[in-house]
Amino acid sequence: MALARKEVRWPKAVGPTRRSTGLPASCACRYRPSSAPAAGYFYVGGLSVATLNEFSGFNWHDNAIHGIRIVEGEDGCSGDLVLDIDFIVEWLQPEGGAKCFRFRVAPTDLTFHQTTDLVICIDYASCSGAFQPMTIRQIHRESITYPSGHPAFAWKIELNWPSNGFISFHSPGFTQTVRTLPVETDAQCLSLAQRNS
């Protein structure tokens, strides 16, 4: 089934509700993908899992993206878009005369379900900079309705590295799974050893 294209004007990005944390104060879910767990925060095998539709409490600013995985769906038209990120769980205020923030960071899977209309624009060559993980500047979304009447969102993930990069797509919802306990560090991006510990 061909989906109608719609010109999207991206709204202002949703900012954090609390600067010190990347987690929302509460989760309310009106959409739950069939493959996703129920709404709210809970623990599965010691891992923190979150699913929600209202994502305004999440803050992905400066989160590093280490990998992008595309998982074909059973319908042959859509699938899961999985971003392997370093989720900044908490920004720790400087203490004892220190001038810099410290961070609590955890390797995390950010999975957008029933994804379609994927566009990836990433250009390291024009930046003339280091080849290192991409980092998220902001995530925007806008409500859309398919001709069939099914609701979804048009998403745009703006990158601050490489500059002017973005990932855009349509998806009705997402699941975020924190794979390990957070690591306290002075960097916003974990090393390979820290991610595998």
N, C-alpha and C positions, 0 to 999 in steps of 0.2 A: 504494500500500500504506500503510495507516494504521499509524503507529508507536505503540507503547504508551507512555504517559506514566509517568514515575517521579518520585516526590518525591525531591529531592536535598538532602542535607545537605552544605554545602560544607566541605571539610576546611581545615585551617590552610594558609595560603598557602605556596608554596614560596619560600624566600628565596634570596638569592645565595650561591654557594659562596665567592666572593671579592668583597669590597666594592668593589674597585677596577675591576671589569670587569663588563659585562653578558653576556659570552660564557661558555658552559660550557667546562669543562676538556676534555671529550670528548663525542662524539655517538654514540649507539647507536640504531639505528632498526629496529624490528620491523614497522612499517607504513610503506609508501611509496605514497602516492596515485599513480594511474597518470599523472597530469599533473605530478607532482613529480619533481625530480632525485633522485639517489641520496643516501644518508645521508652526513653529515659536512660539513665545510667545504671548499669548492673555489671556484675563480674562473671566471666565465663572462664573457668580454669585459671583464675588469677589475673585475667586480662580485663581491662576496662573497655566496655563497649558503649557507644552512644549512637542513637538514631533519633532524628527529629526532622520536622518540616520547617518549623520556625527556627532559623539558625542565627538569629540576631545576636545571641550571646557569645558565639564563637569568634575567636580572633586568630586568624592564620597569618598575620603580618610577620614577615621575616622567616617563616617556616621554610626550611630547605626541602626541595624535591629531589630525591635520589633516583627515582625510577617511575616509569609510566607503563602500565600493563593494560592491555585490551583483552577482555574475556568475552567471546562471542556468546550471545544469548540463544536460548532454545528456539526463539521465534525466527532466527536468521536475519532479523532486521535491526535489533538493538543488542546491547550487551552492557557489561560492567566496565567502567573506566576506573582503574585503581591507581592512585597516586601513593607512592611510598615516600612518606614525609618524616621530617623531624618536627614533631608537634611541640611547641613551646607551651608547656602546661602552666608555667608560672614565671613571671618576671619578678626577681627578687631585688628589693631596694638595696642600694649600697649601704654598707654598715661599717662602723669603726673607722671613719675617715676615708673609706674607699670612694672613688669617683664613678666607678662603672657598675652597671647592673650585673648580676649573675642570673642564671636561668635554670629552670628544671625542665628538661627536654626528654621526650620519649619517642622511640621509633613507632610509627603509626601508619596504618592503612586507611586512607580516605577514599572510599568507594562510592561512586555515583552509579545508581542503578538505572537500567533500561535506557542507556545513553544512545543518542542519535546525533546527527549533524555535527560531528566532531571536526574542529579546525585547530591545528597546532601551528603556532608561528613562533619559532625560536631561532635566533640568529646570533651565534657566538662570533662569527667572523667579523661582522661590522663593529663589534664592541672592542676588538683588539685587546681583550683582557684575558684573565685566567680561565682555564677550563675547569670549572668547579660546579657543584650542584646549583641548579636553578633555585631562586628564592621567590616566595610569594609576596606581592605588594598588597593586593586586595582581592577579595572575591565578591563579585556582584551577581545578582540574579533578578529576573523579572518574570512574573507569572505569564504563561501563555496557555492557549487552549487549542488542541488539534482539531481539524475539521470533524473528527469523530466525536468531539465533545469531551475527550479526556484531558484533564489538566496536567500541566508540567511546568517546568521552569527553563528559561534560557539563562545559562550560566556563562560568566566570563571570569577567568582567573588571570588577573594582571600580574606580570612578573616584574620585580625590581632588578633581577639579574637572570639572564641577559636583559639589558634595558629594552623597552618597547616590545617585549615578548608577551604572548598571551596564549591561553587555551580556552576555546569556547565550545559549547555543546548544549544539547537539550537533555534534561533528565528530570523525572518527577521527585527524586529524593536521594538521600545518601546515608551511608553508615560510616562511622569512624571507629576504628578499633585500635586501642593503644596496646602494643604487643608486649612491652616490658615495663617495669617500674621506671619512673623518670630518673635521669641522671642529673645531678647538680653540677653545673659547669659555667665557666666564664665565656663560653662561646655559644652561639645560637645554632650551630651545626655540629652534630656528633661525628666523631671519628669512626672509621670502620670497626675498630676494636670495641668502642663503646656501643655501637649498634648491634654487635654480635654477642655482647656479654650477657 
